[in-house]
Amino acid sequence: MALELQKKLDCKDLYSFLTHLGSSSLNGLYDSPYASLAVFRELPELAKQYVMRLLLMDGPISLHVVNNWANSAGQSDHQHAISKLQILHITTVVNDEVILNPAFRSSMKKHHISGSSLVLEPLLPDKHAKDVSFLTKYADERWECLLHFLVDSSSQVVSTGMQQLMKNSGLVTVKSTNEQTVTSISSLGFQFLLLSRRMQVWHIVQEYLRNSEVCTVSKLK
């Protein structure tokens, strides 16, 4: 119990979360123009400039040339930008040449080069369509059910998948005694309750993606 109380909820920001993904997961993520644009917007300003330069190149560019994009006074910012791009697998260096990730390049070109606004295709008419107020109310009710389940698992019903997710992420503990299974909130679960709604949702999304990878389910589905 003492060891459990020492644990702290690990709720990363977008960049910190992406740095823990493998190259294959990031490549799959970059297949989406929307995801690539979101990652691009999180980059330092200098890194954004480097991406735009590389987008206009037909192929790899010499590492020596890239290193000369900044003078001696700007080397700190230059190295920071290059480091970010490499950590996120947006660029790689092969045989002293800098290569822009092909999937990231393709997705970014759809937005920056072709001028596409990345507008979603219109949905087909749906006789059961719900308005925004209905969906907002429904989402709030389901989220309240999840929070109530954390406090008292017998008071609310959530899906089996969500129960497993909360167990895997350490928000609840499950103990079996005398053929009876008891689910109770953990110290991490209490910390989760103190987060803002936005951070709660983001944390659940992160845990879903992390557990999807463990279960060999594609993060993009």
C-alpha positions as a Markdown table, in Angstrom:
| # | Residue | x | y | z |
|---|---|---|---|---|
| 1 | Met | 0.0 | 0.0 | 0.0 |
| 2 | Ala | 2.8 | 2.4 | 0.9 |
| 3 | Leu | 4.4 | 1.7 | -2.5 |
| 4 | Glu | 1.1 | 2.5 | -4.3 |
| 5 | Leu | 0.8 | 5.9 | -2.5 |
| 6 | Gln | 4.1 | 6.9 | -3.9 |
| 7 | Lys | 3.0 | 6.6 | -7.5 |
| 8 | Lys | 2.0 | 9.7 | -9.4 |
| 9 | Leu | -0.3 | 9.9 | -12.3 |
| 10 | Asp | 1.7 | 10.1 | -15.6 |
| 11 | Cys | -0.3 | 12.5 | -17.8 |
| 12 | Lys | 2.0 | 13.6 | -20.6 |
| 13 | Asp | 1.5 | 16.4 | -23.1 |
| 14 | Leu | 1.3 | 15.6 | -26.8 |
| 15 | Tyr | 5.1 | 15.9 | -27.4 |
| 16 | Ser | 6.1 | 13.8 | -24.4 |
| 17 | Phe | 3.5 | 11.1 | -25.4 |
| 18 | Leu | 4.8 | 11.0 | -29.0 |
| 19 | Thr | 8.4 | 10.5 | -28.0 |
| 20 | His | 7.4 | 7.2 | -26.4 |
| 21 | Leu | 6.0 | 5.8 | -29.6 |
| 22 | Gly | 8.0 | 3.6 | -31.8 |
| 23 | Ser | 9.0 | 4.5 | -35.4 |
| 24 | Ser | 6.4 | 2.1 | -36.8 |
| 25 | Ser | 3.6 | 3.7 | -34.8 |
| 26 | Leu | 4.7 | 7.2 | -35.7 |
| 27 | Asn | 4.9 | 6.3 | -39.4 |
| 28 | Gly | 1.3 | 5.0 | -39.2 |
| 29 | Leu | 0.3 | 8.2 | -37.5 |
| 30 | Tyr | 2.0 | 10.3 | -40.2 |
| 31 | Asp | -0.1 | 8.6 | -42.9 |
| 32 | Ser | -2.9 | 10.9 | -41.7 |
| 33 | Pro | -2.7 | 14.5 | -42.9 |
| 34 | Tyr | -4.6 | 15.7 | -39.9 |
| 35 | Ala | -2.3 | 14.0 | -37.4 |
| 36 | Ser | 0.8 | 15.2 | -39.3 |
| 37 | Leu | -0.5 | 18.8 | -39.2 |
| 38 | Ala | -1.2 | 18.5 | -35.5 |
| 39 | Val | 2.3 | 17.3 | -34.8 |
| 40 | Phe | 3.7 | 20.1 | -37.1 |
| 41 | Arg | 1.9 | 22.7 | -35.1 |
| 42 | Glu | 3.6 | 21.5 | -31.9 |
| 43 | Leu | 7.1 | 21.9 | -33.2 |
| 44 | Pro | 9.4 | 24.7 | -32.3 |
| 45 | Glu | 9.2 | 27.6 | -34.8 |
| 46 | Leu | 12.7 | 26.9 | -36.2 |
| 47 | Ala | 11.9 | 23.2 | -36.7 |
| 48 | Lys | 8.8 | 24.3 | -38.6 |
| 49 | Gln | 11.0 | 26.3 | -40.9 |
| 50 | Tyr | 13.3 | 23.4 | -41.5 |
| 51 | Val | 10.3 | 21.1 | -42.4 |
| 52 | Met | 9.1 | 23.7 | -44.9 |
| 53 | Arg | 12.5 | 23.8 | -46.5 |
| 54 | Leu | 12.8 | 20.1 | -46.7 |
| 55 | Leu | 9.3 | 19.8 | -48.2 |
| 56 | Leu | 10.5 | 21.8 | -51.2 |
| 57 | Met | 13.5 | 19.5 | -51.7 |
| 58 | Asp | 13.1 | 16.7 | -54.2 |
| 59 | Gly | 15.2 | 14.3 | -52.2 |
| 60 | Pro | 17.8 | 14.1 | -49.3 |
| 61 | Ile | 19.9 | 17.0 | -48.5 |
| 62 | Ser | 23.5 | 17.1 | -47.2 |
| 63 | Leu | 23.8 | 17.2 | -43.4 |
| 64 | His | 26.6 | 19.7 | -43.9 |
| 65 | Val | 24.2 | 22.0 | -45.7 |
| 66 | Val | 21.6 | 21.7 | -43.0 |
| 67 | Asn | 24.1 | 22.5 | -40.3 |
| 68 | Asn | 24.9 | 25.7 | -42.1 |
| 69 | Trp | 21.3 | 26.9 | -41.9 |
| 70 | Ala | 22.2 | 28.5 | -38.5 |
| 71 | Asn | 25.2 | 30.7 | -37.6 |
| 72 | Ser | 27.3 | 30.2 | -34.5 |
| 73 | Ala | 25.0 | 32.4 | -32.4 |
| 74 | Gly | 22.0 | 30.2 | -33.3 |
| 75 | Gln | 23.5 | 26.8 | -32.8 |
| 76 | Ser | 21.6 | 26.1 | -29.6 |
| 77 | Asp | 18.2 | 26.7 | -31.2 |
| 78 | His | 19.4 | 24.8 | -34.3 |
| 79 | Gln | 20.4 | 21.7 | -32.4 |
| 80 | His | 17.1 | 21.9 | -30.4 |
| 81 | Ala | 15.1 | 22.0 | -33.6 |
| 82 | Ile | 17.0 | 19.1 | -35.2 |
| 83 | Ser | 16.8 | 17.0 | -32.1 |
| 84 | Lys | 13.0 | 17.4 | -32.0 |
| 85 | Leu | 12.6 | 16.4 | -35.6 |
| 86 | Gln | 14.8 | 13.3 | -35.1 |
| 87 | Ile | 13.2 | 12.2 | -31.9 |
| 88 | Leu | 9.7 | 12.4 | -33.6 |
| 89 | His | 11.1 | 10.5 | -36.6 |
| 90 | Ile | 10.2 | 13.4 | -38.9 |
| 91 | Thr | 13.8 | 13.4 | -40.2 |
| 92 | Thr | 16.5 | 10.8 | -40.2 |
| 93 | Val | 20.2 | 11.0 | -41.1 |
| 94 | Val | 21.6 | 8.3 | -43.4 |
| 95 | Asn | 25.1 | 8.5 | -44.9 |
| 96 | Asp | 25.4 | 12.2 | -43.8 |
| 97 | Glu | 22.2 | 13.1 | -45.6 |
| 98 | Val | 19.0 | 14.4 | -44.0 |
| 99 | Ile | 15.8 | 12.6 | -45.1 |
| 100 | Leu | 12.3 | 13.8 | -44.4 |
| 101 | Asn | 9.9 | 11.0 | -43.4 |
| 102 | Pro | 8.1 | 10.0 | -46.6 |
| 103 | Ala | 4.7 | 9.5 | -44.9 |
| 104 | Phe | 5.1 | 12.9 | -43.1 |
| 105 | Arg | 6.2 | 14.5 | -46.4 |
| 106 | Ser | 3.2 | 13.1 | -48.3 |
| 107 | Ser | 0.7 | 14.2 | -45.7 |
| 108 | Met | 2.2 | 17.7 | -45.3 |
| 109 | Lys | 2.3 | 18.3 | -49.1 |
| 110 | Lys | -1.5 | 17.7 | -49.2 |
| 111 | His | -1.9 | 20.7 | -47.0 |
| 112 | His | 1.0 | 23.1 | -47.7 |
| 113 | Ile | 1.8 | 22.4 | -51.3 |
| 114 | Ser | -1.5 | 21.5 | -52.9 |
| 115 | Gly | -3.3 | 24.1 | -50.8 |
| 116 | Ser | -5.8 | 21.5 | -49.5 |
| 117 | Ser | -7.8 | 22.7 | -46.5 |
| 118 | Leu | -8.2 | 19.1 | -45.3 |
| 119 | Val | -11.9 | 19.4 | -45.2 |
| 120 | Leu | -13.7 | 16.2 | -44.2 |
| 121 | Glu | -15.9 | 14.6 | -46.8 |
| 122 | Pro | -19.6 | 15.4 | -46.2 |
| 123 | Leu | -21.5 | 12.7 | -44.4 |
| 124 | Leu | -24.4 | 10.9 | -45.9 |
| 125 | Pro | -27.9 | 11.9 | -44.7 |
| 126 | Asp | -28.8 | 10.1 | -41.5 |
| 127 | Lys | -32.4 | 9.9 | -40.4 |
| 128 | His | -31.2 | 9.1 | -36.8 |
| 129 | Ala | -28.8 | 12.1 | -36.8 |
| 130 | Lys | -28.4 | 13.9 | -33.4 |
| 131 | Asp | -27.8 | 17.6 | -32.8 |
| 132 | Val | -24.9 | 19.0 | -30.9 |
| 133 | Ser | -26.8 | 19.5 | -27.7 |
| 134 | Phe | -27.9 | 15.9 | -27.6 |
| 135 | Leu | -24.4 | 14.6 | -28.2 |
| 136 | Thr | -23.0 | 16.9 | -25.6 |
| 137 | Lys | -25.5 | 15.8 | -23.0 |
| 138 | Tyr | -24.9 | 12.1 | -23.8 |
| 139 | Ala | -21.1 | 12.5 | -23.6 |
| 140 | Asp | -21.4 | 14.3 | -20.2 |
| 141 | Glu | -23.7 | 11.5 | -18.9 |
| 142 | Arg | -21.4 | 8.7 | -20.0 |
| 143 | Trp | -18.3 | 10.5 | -18.6 |
| 144 | Glu | -20.1 | 10.9 | -15.3 |
| 145 | Cys | -20.8 | 7.2 | -15.3 |
| 146 | Leu | -17.1 | 6.5 | -15.7 |
| 147 | Leu | -16.2 | 8.7 | -12.8 |
| 148 | His | -18.9 | 7.2 | -10.6 |
| 149 | Phe | -17.6 | 3.7 | -11.5 |
| 150 | Leu | -14.2 | 4.7 | -10.3 |
| 151 | Val | -15.7 | 5.7 | -6.9 |
| 152 | Asp | -18.2 | 2.8 | -6.6 |
| 153 | Ser | -18.0 | 0.1 | -9.3 |
| 154 | Ser | -21.4 | -1.3 | -8.2 |
| 155 | Ser | -23.2 | 2.0 | -8.8 |
| 156 | Gln | -22.6 | 2.4 | -12.6 |
| 157 | Val | -22.2 | 0.1 | -15.6 |
| 158 | Val | -19.4 | 0.8 | -18.1 |
| 159 | Ser | -18.3 | -1.4 | -20.9 |
| 160 | Thr | -16.0 | -4.4 | -20.3 |
| 161 | Gly | -13.4 | -2.8 | -22.5 |
| 162 | Met | -13.4 | 0.4 | -20.4 |
| 163 | Gln | -13.2 | -1.6 | -17.2 |
| 164 | Gln | -10.1 | -3.4 | -18.5 |
| 165 | Leu | -8.6 | -0.1 | -19.6 |
| 166 | Met | -9.0 | 1.4 | -16.2 |
| 167 | Lys | -7.5 | -1.7 | -14.6 |
| 168 | Asn | -4.5 | -1.8 | -17.0 |
| 169 | Ser | -3.9 | 1.9 | -16.4 |
| 170 | Gly | -3.9 | 1.5 | -12.7 |
| 171 | Leu | -6.9 | 3.7 | -12.0 |
| 172 | Val | -8.6 | 0.8 | -10.2 |
| 173 | Thr | -7.5 | -2.4 | -8.4 |
| 174 | Val | -9.2 | -5.7 | -8.7 |
| 175 | Lys | -9.0 | -8.3 | -5.9 |
| 176 | Ser | -10.6 | -11.7 | -5.8 |
| 177 | Thr | -11.6 | -13.2 | -2.4 |
| 178 | Asn | -13.9 | -16.2 | -1.8 |
| 179 | Glu | -14.9 | -16.3 | -5.4 |
| 180 | Gln | -15.9 | -12.7 | -5.3 |
| 181 | Thr | -14.3 | -10.0 | -7.4 |
| 182 | Val | -13.9 | -6.5 | -5.8 |
| 183 | Thr | -13.0 | -3.5 | -7.8 |
| 184 | Ser | -11.9 | -0.4 | -6.0 |
| 185 | Ile | -10.3 | 3.0 | -6.8 |
| 186 | Ser | -6.5 | 3.2 | -6.5 |
| 187 | Ser | -4.4 | 6.2 | -5.4 |
| 188 | Leu | -3.9 | 6.9 | -9.2 |
| 189 | Gly | -7.6 | 6.9 | -9.6 |
| 190 | Phe | -8.0 | 9.5 | -6.9 |
| 191 | Gln | -5.4 | 11.7 | -8.6 |
| 192 | Phe | -7.3 | 11.2 | -11.9 |
| 193 | Leu | -10.5 | 12.6 | -10.3 |
| 194 | Leu | -8.7 | 15.8 | -9.4 |
| 195 | Leu | -7.7 | 16.5 | -13.0 |
| 196 | Ser | -9.7 | 18.9 | -15.2 |
| 197 | Arg | -12.2 | 17.2 | -17.6 |
| 198 | Arg | -9.9 | 18.0 | -20.5 |
| 199 | Met | -6.9 | 16.4 | -18.9 |
| 200 | Gln | -9.1 | 13.4 | -17.8 |
| 201 | Val | -10.1 | 12.8 | -21.4 |
| 202 | Trp | -6.6 | 13.2 | -22.7 |
| 203 | His | -5.3 | 10.8 | -20.1 |
| 204 | Ile | -7.8 | 8.1 | -21.1 |
| 205 | Val | -7.0 | 8.6 | -24.8 |
| 206 | Gln | -3.3 | 8.1 | -24.0 |
| 207 | Glu | -4.0 | 5.0 | -22.0 |
| 208 | Tyr | -6.2 | 3.7 | -24.8 |
| 209 | Leu | -3.5 | 4.2 | -27.3 |
| 210 | Arg | -0.8 | 2.7 | -25.0 |
| 211 | Asn | -3.0 | -0.4 | -24.3 |
| 212 | Ser | -3.9 | -0.7 | -27.9 |
| 213 | Glu | -0.2 | -1.1 | -28.7 |
| 214 | Val | 0.2 | -3.8 | -26.1 |
| 215 | Cys | -2.8 | -5.6 | -27.4 |
| 216 | Thr | -1.4 | -5.3 | -31.0 |
| 217 | Val | -4.4 | -3.2 | -32.1 |
| 218 | Ser | -3.7 | -0.4 | -34.5 |
| 219 | Lys | -3.6 | 3.0 | -32.8 |
| 220 | Leu | -5.3 | 4.5 | -35.8 |
| 221 | Lys | -8.5 | 2.4 | -35.6 |
